[in-house]
Amino acid sequence: MSVRAASRPPAPLVAVAGVAALLAAIPLIYVVARTGAAGLDGIAAVWERPRVPMLVRNTTTLGASVAVASLVSGIAVAVALTRVRLPAPRVFAALTALPLAVPSYLAAFGWLATFPTIHGFWPAWLVLTATTTPYVTLPVAASLRQHGAAHAELAYSLGHSRWRVFTAVTWPSIRSAAFAGTLLVFLYVIADFGGVSLFRYPVLSTAIHQAYGASFDRYYAAVLAAMLVLLALVVLWSERRVRSRHHFTVTRTAPGTPASSPAKRLLAMGAISLGPVLAIGVPVFALVVRLLQAQSVRETDLGRLTESAVTTLTVSVAGAVVAVMLAIPVATLAAKYRGRLATLIEGVSSLPLALPGIVVGLGLVYFSLRTVPAIYQNAVLLVVAYGIMFMPKAIGTIRAAMERVPAELENVATTLGYRPLAVWWKVTARLARPAAITAGLLVAVIAMKELPATIMLRPTGTNTLAIDLWTRTEIAEYGAAVPYALALLVIAMVPAIALAPRTPRAAAPTP
């Protein structure tokens, strides 16, 4: 991995990354301003409320539990996908990415429609783990394919155990990608609202929504949002410290011989299929049952359904482009230079993912009305919001790819007389281009499902599939919500399938 610890990053790179971080800091500035207005006495009064410690404990417990479960299951699925010869490998590769197309509130609705009595921590943990595991699977599978299997084969030939091969050979090659994916999972979970709300599991995000929506207590909501930010900062700092202590060079190796044992095939197919069944199978079954039973489905306005689908696709793709453009300079700085400045910029740029969508929306409304009123109630503001909210997801994917670019290639380009920008464009950016495309697809899938910020920032009279689905679910028109839910699933599955890891030509049996 090429990391320049001693040299300073180029000023233009710092400037561009700083602009991205400044945009990402807008919601944070809003939270700080509102929290500061509450004063120390107001902050202390919020913390003294009996529910607040419980909300913090529930948020931390759920976030950490889902992150650990997604880490373990994501690595297991990635290994099964890349190190076992599977029948119809492209089908199984597509299955690993499909849960990304399912919003947490849609998966929760499907489970509640099938099992109406479930609620609390465990259903929320199960649904969130099933829908977020691809955040770990996709980058880890990419790292496994790039790393190859020759080193693992050599270790096996020397008599090392499976666990020793995994810890000494496999884990160092996937560590950065696994940490990046796990970080995304944790930040996603602590900011999630729809799934935990339907399962009636109280966390900070649900309390923030209740404070804004019911009592409109902005100071109370701002203090709770500040707690989320502090929690995210601690996790971001911890992940950065762990990552900075473990630097390694990835050497491309030839693929090995794929495992063909029937038992391993069955185990691998089961590991790959479990998440999609939990995240997609149960909700789709519930939707189909509702579709067959509901009379209101026949009265669906096809014109509005089509318009909402087109709007969803347009704004999500535009938001993905903005997110990738903002993420590239930040990812470059984080991957290639160590230091407090790089850590600060990456940390600030990652914070929006830890904030509920309604807080991001209010921050952008606050900012636009005071600086650029023309974009208020305009689709441009919604696209910018998507770019800011989901930039952290793009940063992790692109940064992991840039860290895997061999330093020797960059050094050769430098010795040939290329300037730093030319080296980055001809070597680093070219090798990281597939990761940038993957990041864009990932953001597009997530933006299609975004709800709170979309409700607040959409132009008047403009609807997306997520809004239509949620508004009908809120008033218990489940039958009328089914066409919008199925349309959202179908549209989101297209980029989700495109995110599916490419099947390797060959592989080796690695734990």
C-alpha positions, 0 to 999 in steps of 0.5 A: 500500500502506498502511504506517504507518511512524511511528505505533505499532501499537495495543496490543491488536493487538500483544498478540493477535499476540504470543500467536500468536507465543508459541505459534509459539515453543514448538517453538523454545523446546524446541530452544533448551532442548535445545541449551543443555543440550548446552553449547558443547562439545556444539555444537562437537562436533556441528559438527565431525562430518564429515557436518554441513557436508555436511548444511547445504550440501545443505539450503541448495542444495536449498532455494535451487534449488527456491525459484528454480525455483518462483519462475520457473515459478510466475510463468510459470504465473500469467502464462499463466493470467491473460494468455492466452485459454485453451480450458477456462480453468477446467480449466487454473486447477484444474490449477495448484492440483492439485499441492498435493494430492500429498505429497512422499513420495507423489510420490517413491514414484510416481517411484521405482515408475516409475524405481527407480534414480533418487536424489539431488539432481536427482530431489528437486529435480524432485519438490519443484519440481513440488509447491511451484510452486503456492505461488508461482502462486496468490498471483501470479495473484491479484495479476495479476488485481487489478492488471489489464492496462491499464498493461501495454497502455499501456507496449506502446503506448509501444514498450517491450519485453516485458522492460521492461514486465515489470520496470517494470510487472508485477513491482512489482505481484506482487513481494510475493506472489512473495516470500511464495510463494517464502519458503513454498517455501524453508521447506517444502523445508528442513523436508521429510522424506518426499521427500528420504528416499525419494530418499536425499538427506541433508539436515538434516531426514533427519538429525534424524529419524534422530537421534530415531528410531534413536539417539535422540540428542536433543542432536545432533538439537536442534543440527541443528534449531537450524541449521535455525532459523538458516538460516530466520532468515537467509532471513526477515530477507533477505525482510523487508529486500527487501520493506521497500525496495519499497513500492508502491500497487496501482491497480485497472485494467480488464482488457485484451484477452486474447492469442489467438495459437495459438503463445502458447496452446500455450506457455501450456498447456504451461507450465500442464500441466508441473507437474501432469504431474510431480507428479500424472501419474507418481504416479497412473500408478504407483498405478494400475499397483500397484492392478491388480497387487496382490492385497492391495487386495482385502483393504482394510478399508473401515471403517478407510479410511472412519474414517481419511478422516473423521479426516483431514478433521476434524483438517485443517479444524480445524487450518486454522481455528486457523492462520487465526485465529492468522495474521490479527493477525500479518499485520495487524501486518506489513502495516500497521506497520513496525518492529522489533516487527512484524518480530520477531513476524512472524519468530518466527511464521514459524519453525515452517515451518522445523522438521521436524514431529517437532521441532514434535511433541516441543516440543508434547509437552514443553509440554503435559506441563508445562502442560496435561497434559489435552490430551496424547494428545488431538485438541486438541493435534494441531489446535493443532500444525497451527495452529502449524505452518502459520500461516506459510503463512496469514500470507504469503497474508493479509499480501499481500492486506492490503498491497494494500488502498488506503490511501485507503479506510482514510483515508476511513473514519478521517475518517468517525469510525471507530475503528482496529478498526472501520476494520480490520473494515469495510475491511481485513478485508473486502477481505482476506477472500478471501485468508483463505479461500484461506489456510484452504484451503491449510492444510487441504490441507497438513495432510491430508498432514502425517506426522511430527507426526501420528504423534507427537501423534495420540490412541492408536488414531487414524489418518489417511490419511497415517499408514496410507499411510506405515506400509504403504509402510514395510513394503513393502506397496505394494499395500495402501497404494494405496487410502489413497494414492488416498483421500488424493489425492481428498480433498486435491484438493477444497480444492486445486481450490477454490484454483484461480485464478478465470479473468479476464474478459479480459487482456492479453499480458504477459510 
